[in-house]
Amino acid sequence: MERSNQHQSDRKQAKRPPRRPYRRPQISNSALFESLALACADTGPLCVGAPPS
């Protein structure tokens, strides 16, 4: 019984909707990745120090 209760609590936590909507960040991230890729091609080693986000 205890194990089944723990699994139920885990499922409830997993079902909680994320605070940030996923669709919008993906679009903005794709644009950021493109700009970062271009910036990395220009800056070179400086890109390594920049955060991936």
C-alpha positions in Angstrom: 0.0 0.0 0.0 2.8 2.5 0.9 4.5 2.0 -2.4 1.3 2.6 -4.4 0.7 5.8 -2.5 4.2 7.0 -3.3 3.7 6.3 -7.0 0.4 8.2 -6.9 2.1 11.2 -5.3 4.9 11.2 -8.0 2.3 11.1 -10.7 0.4 14.1 -9.2 3.7 16.1 -9.2 4.5 15.1 -12.8 1.0 16.1 -13.9 1.5 19.6 -12.6 1.6 22.0 -15.6 4.9 23.9 -16.0 4.9 27.6 -15.0 6.2 28.7 -18.4 4.4 27.6 -21.6 6.6 25.4 -23.7 5.7 26.5 -27.2 6.8 30.2 -26.9 10.2 29.4 -25.3 11.0 26.9 -28.1 10.3 29.5 -30.8 12.4 32.2 -29.0 15.1 29.7 -28.3 15.4 28.6 -31.9 15.8 32.3 -32.9 18.4 32.7 -30.1 20.3 29.6 -31.2 20.5 31.0 -34.8 21.8 34.3 -33.6 24.2 32.6 -31.2 25.4 30.3 -34.0 26.2 33.4 -36.2 27.8 35.2 -33.3 29.9 32.1 -32.5 31.1 31.9 -36.1 32.3 35.6 -35.7 33.6 35.6 -32.2 35.1 32.1 -32.1 36.6 31.3 -28.7 34.4 33.9 -27.0 31.4 31.7 -27.7 32.7 29.0 -25.3 32.5 31.4 -22.4 28.9 32.4 -23.3 26.1 30.4 -21.6 24.2 28.0 -23.9 20.9 29.7 -22.9 
